[in-house]
Amino acid sequence: MPHFQTWEEFSRAAEKLYLADPMKVRVVLKYRHCDGNLCIKVTDDAACLQYRTDQAQDVKKIEKFHSQLMRLMVAKESRNVAMETE
């Protein structure tokens, strides 16, 4: 389970993982108040990518990335549903 040191590396790798097979990818956000750590994990059961931070500025980056992934997931599902109903 690789832990990425920089946000840019993690976001590129996570996006590639998602685009390779969108139906298998899961995203998990975990916050530990006692440590003040926020961890984002992206996995497709074969590969697992993690990024952990305790910096407030990184929280905004994670939030933006997470919302972008959610938009991609919704857009792909809505297209698939539209294709199935036709």
NORGIJO-V964625 format. One record per residue. N is the residue number from 1. RES is the residue in one small letter. PHI is phi in degrees with one decimal (NA if undefined). Layout:
# NORGIJO-V964625
n=N res=RES phi=PHI
n=N res=RES phi=PHI
This chain:
# NORGIJO-V964625
n=1 res=m phi=NA
n=2 res=p phi=-73.2
n=3 res=h phi=-100.2
n=4 res=f phi=-83.3
n=5 res=q phi=-88.1
n=6 res=t phi=-117.2
n=7 res=w phi=-65.8
n=8 res=e phi=-61.8
n=9 res=e phi=-62.2
n=10 res=f phi=-63.6
n=11 res=s phi=-64.4
n=12 res=r phi=-64.8
n=13 res=a phi=-66.3
n=14 res=a phi=-67.9
n=15 res=e phi=-65.5
n=16 res=k phi=-61.1
n=17 res=l phi=-61.5
n=18 res=y phi=-66.1
n=19 res=l phi=-68.4
n=20 res=a phi=-66.3
n=21 res=d phi=-155.3
n=22 res=p phi=-61.2
n=23 res=m phi=-77.3
n=24 res=k phi=-105.0
n=25 res=v phi=-82.9
n=26 res=r phi=-123.1
n=27 res=v phi=-124.3
n=28 res=v phi=-127.2
n=29 res=l phi=-109.8
n=30 res=k phi=-136.8
n=31 res=y phi=-115.6
n=32 res=r phi=-110.2
n=33 res=h phi=-65.0
n=34 res=c phi=-63.2
n=35 res=d phi=-95.6
n=36 res=g phi=74.9
n=37 res=n phi=-103.4
n=38 res=l phi=-114.6
n=39 res=c phi=-123.5
n=40 res=i phi=-116.0
n=41 res=k phi=-126.8
n=42 res=v phi=-120.9
n=43 res=t phi=-142.1
n=44 res=d phi=-127.5
n=45 res=d phi=74.7
n=46 res=a phi=-92.4
n=47 res=a phi=-126.6
n=48 res=c phi=-132.7
n=49 res=l phi=-113.4
n=50 res=q phi=-132.4
n=51 res=y phi=-137.4
n=52 res=r phi=-125.1
n=53 res=t phi=-147.4
n=54 res=d phi=-126.0
n=55 res=q phi=-93.9
n=56 res=a phi=-65.2
n=57 res=q phi=-67.4
n=58 res=d phi=-73.7
n=59 res=v phi=-62.0
n=60 res=k phi=-64.1
n=61 res=k phi=-62.9
n=62 res=i phi=-65.1
n=63 res=e phi=-61.9
n=64 res=k phi=-65.5
n=65 res=f phi=-62.2
n=66 res=h phi=-62.4
n=67 res=s phi=-67.5
n=68 res=q phi=-64.4
n=69 res=l phi=-63.1
n=70 res=m phi=-63.1
n=71 res=r phi=-63.2
n=72 res=l phi=-62.7
n=73 res=m phi=-64.3
n=74 res=v phi=-67.9
n=75 res=a phi=-64.2
n=76 res=k phi=-66.5
n=77 res=e phi=-64.9
n=78 res=s phi=-66.8
n=79 res=r phi=-67.6
n=80 res=n phi=-64.3
n=81 res=v phi=-65.1
n=82 res=a phi=-63.7
n=83 res=m phi=-70.2
n=84 res=e phi=-70.0
n=85 res=t phi=-79.3
n=86 res=e phi=-79.6
